[in-house]
Structure formats: C-alpha cells, structure tokens
C-alpha cells in the first residue's frame, strides 16, 4: 500500500481487492496515516482512497468504508474514492455510500451506466 500527499489531499492506493482477508491491513494503515501530524494539524482536508486496482469489495470492505466515513467526519476530512471496477462501483451505489463519499470512476467503470437504487 502506498500513499501520497499533494496539496491538501492524502491519497492511499489500495493494491487490490477490499475483502475480509485484506481489510484489517488497510484499516491499520489508514488509521496510522490519519494520526500523522500533517493530518492532525489540519493541513489535510481530504482522504482519497484509490481503489482502481480493486475488482471486488465484500461486506467487510463496505464496513471499512463506513468506518472511514465516521473517522473522516470526526477529523473534519472529506472522503473520496476512485474506482475502476463496475462491480465495486455498483456495490458502493447499492449500499448508498455515494451519499457520504465522493465517488469518482475511471473510464472503465463509466463505460456502461450503472443503475442507481431508488
């Protein structure tokens, strides 16, 4: 897992799927990053998760994102996610995380429309 800080955004690149077998490592890494002085001092206003390499996300991954929504609200950060997989994009829309997370898709995810639940 890699991360970069540019302008006021902390971007964390997730190396693959966000599943029950990988979610704890992601949770620990992001928690460590959110505790950095740069974040604590308010120099960062946005956490961006790069999920472009993720082809799947399960309930543990969704739970991770819900926890990050709460952590970001507490830290006064905006949360964004970049996805390329239609499956991941559809899951985020189906669980209505798009109401709390700024979701950006790459062209792969945007090629065919994904119905938004009513």
One Martini backbone bead per residue (centre of mass of N, CA, C, O) as a GRO file, in nm:
protein
  118
    1UNK     BB    1   0.097   0.036   0.023
    2UNK     BB    2   0.032   0.367  -0.080
    3UNK     BB    3   0.128   0.721  -0.036
    4UNK     BB    4   0.007   1.063  -0.078
    5UNK     BB    5   0.089   1.420  -0.073
    6UNK     BB    6  -0.133   1.672  -0.210
    7UNK     BB    7  -0.177   1.943  -0.094
    8UNK     BB    8  -0.488   1.847   0.078
    9UNK     BB    9  -0.418   1.534  -0.007
   10UNK     BB   10  -0.473   1.199   0.092
   11UNK     BB   11  -0.340   0.920  -0.079
   12UNK     BB   12  -0.460   0.579  -0.103
   13UNK     BB   13  -0.325   0.282  -0.230
   14UNK     BB   14  -0.490   0.000  -0.321
   15UNK     BB   15  -0.366  -0.318  -0.436
   16UNK     BB   16  -0.674  -0.438  -0.414
   17UNK     BB   17  -0.891  -0.603  -0.277
   18UNK     BB   18  -1.182  -0.555  -0.047
   19UNK     BB   19  -1.150  -0.783   0.205
   20UNK     BB   20  -1.149  -0.977   0.480
   21UNK     BB   21  -0.834  -1.049   0.420
   22UNK     BB   22  -0.745  -0.712   0.390
   23UNK     BB   23  -0.883  -0.492   0.580
   24UNK     BB   24  -0.696  -0.468   0.829
   25UNK     BB   25  -0.451  -0.344   0.688
   26UNK     BB   26  -0.598  -0.094   0.587
   27UNK     BB   27  -0.696   0.013   0.858
   28UNK     BB   28  -0.415   0.051   0.987
   29UNK     BB   29  -0.289   0.237   0.776
   30UNK     BB   30  -0.501   0.465   0.786
   31UNK     BB   31  -0.481   0.522   1.088
   32UNK     BB   32  -0.187   0.606   1.082
   33UNK     BB   33  -0.226   0.842   0.879
   34UNK     BB   34  -0.444   1.000   1.055
   35UNK     BB   35  -0.206   1.046   1.288
   36UNK     BB   36  -0.066   1.250   1.150
   37UNK     BB   37   0.034   1.571   1.187
   38UNK     BB   38  -0.076   1.677   0.916
   39UNK     BB   39  -0.367   1.601   0.992
   40UNK     BB   40  -0.400   1.714   1.284
   41UNK     BB   41  -0.327   2.023   1.179
   42UNK     BB   42  -0.504   2.064   0.897
   43UNK     BB   43  -0.347   2.013   0.610
   44UNK     BB   44  -0.579   1.812   0.569
   45UNK     BB   45  -0.909   1.766   0.382
   46UNK     BB   46  -0.840   1.482   0.227
   47UNK     BB   47  -0.947   1.148   0.159
   48UNK     BB   48  -0.802   0.921  -0.084
   49UNK     BB   49  -0.919   0.630  -0.237
   50UNK     BB   50  -0.746   0.393  -0.435
   51UNK     BB   51  -0.951   0.142  -0.621
   52UNK     BB   52  -0.845   0.054  -0.915
   53UNK     BB   53  -0.744  -0.252  -0.830
   54UNK     BB   54  -1.026  -0.317  -0.753
   55UNK     BB   55  -1.275  -0.583  -0.821
   56UNK     BB   56  -1.355  -0.615  -0.509
   57UNK     BB   57  -1.624  -0.598  -0.254
   58UNK     BB   58  -1.715  -0.654   0.065
   59UNK     BB   59  -1.860  -0.622   0.370
   60UNK     BB   60  -1.590  -0.544   0.502
   61UNK     BB   61  -1.529  -0.311   0.305
   62UNK     BB   62  -1.780  -0.147   0.364
   63UNK     BB   63  -1.724  -0.119   0.667
   64UNK     BB   64  -1.467   0.039   0.631
   65UNK     BB   65  -1.597   0.285   0.491
   66UNK     BB   66  -1.786   0.359   0.721
   67UNK     BB   67  -1.557   0.411   0.924
   68UNK     BB   68  -1.423   0.637   0.748
   69UNK     BB   69  -1.652   0.831   0.752
   70UNK     BB   70  -1.640   0.877   1.058
   71UNK     BB   71  -1.342   0.958   1.082
   72UNK     BB   72  -1.366   1.202   0.890
   73UNK     BB   73  -1.575   1.358   1.049
   74UNK     BB   74  -1.401   1.387   1.307
   75UNK     BB   75  -1.147   1.516   1.123
   76UNK     BB   76  -1.261   1.703   0.898
   77UNK     BB   77  -1.300   1.515   0.636
   78UNK     BB   78  -1.290   1.422   0.317
   79UNK     BB   79  -1.427   1.153   0.116
   80UNK     BB   80  -1.264   0.954  -0.136
   81UNK     BB   81  -1.320   0.757  -0.444
   82UNK     BB   82  -1.149   0.537  -0.671
   83UNK     BB   83  -1.285   0.366  -0.957
   84UNK     BB   84  -1.298   0.082  -1.211
   85UNK     BB   85  -1.507  -0.110  -1.109
   86UNK     BB   86  -1.829  -0.200  -1.152
   87UNK     BB   87  -1.867  -0.367  -0.896
   88UNK     BB   88  -1.775  -0.154  -0.694
   89UNK     BB   89  -1.960   0.072  -0.783
   90UNK     BB   90  -2.227  -0.077  -0.737
   91UNK     BB   91  -2.187  -0.128  -0.435
   92UNK     BB   92  -2.172   0.172  -0.349
   93UNK     BB   93  -2.455   0.239  -0.454
   94UNK     BB   94  -2.628   0.020  -0.312
   95UNK     BB   95  -2.518   0.128  -0.016
   96UNK     BB   96  -2.510   0.453  -0.036
   97UNK     BB   97  -2.215   0.585  -0.021
   98UNK     BB   98  -2.259   0.831  -0.220
   99UNK     BB   99  -2.378   1.016   0.020
  100UNK     BB  100  -2.065   1.021   0.175
  101UNK     BB  101  -1.902   0.975  -0.097
  102UNK     BB  102  -1.666   1.059  -0.331
  103UNK     BB  103  -1.722   0.923  -0.651
  104UNK     BB  104  -1.480   0.804  -0.879
  105UNK     BB  105  -1.442   0.723  -1.220
  106UNK     BB  106  -1.333   0.552  -1.460
  107UNK     BB  107  -1.384   0.457  -1.775
  108UNK     BB  108  -1.453   0.163  -1.709
  109UNK     BB  109  -1.697   0.233  -1.516
  110UNK     BB  110  -1.841   0.439  -1.742
  111UNK     BB  111  -1.926   0.276  -1.998
  112UNK     BB  112  -2.164   0.169  -1.821
  113UNK     BB  113  -2.447   0.200  -1.680
  114UNK     BB  114  -2.548   0.241  -1.339
  115UNK     BB  115  -2.789   0.174  -1.145
  116UNK     BB  116  -2.976   0.363  -0.922
  117UNK     BB  117  -3.108   0.342  -0.635
  118UNK     BB  118  -3.425   0.445  -0.492
   0.00000   0.00000   0.00000
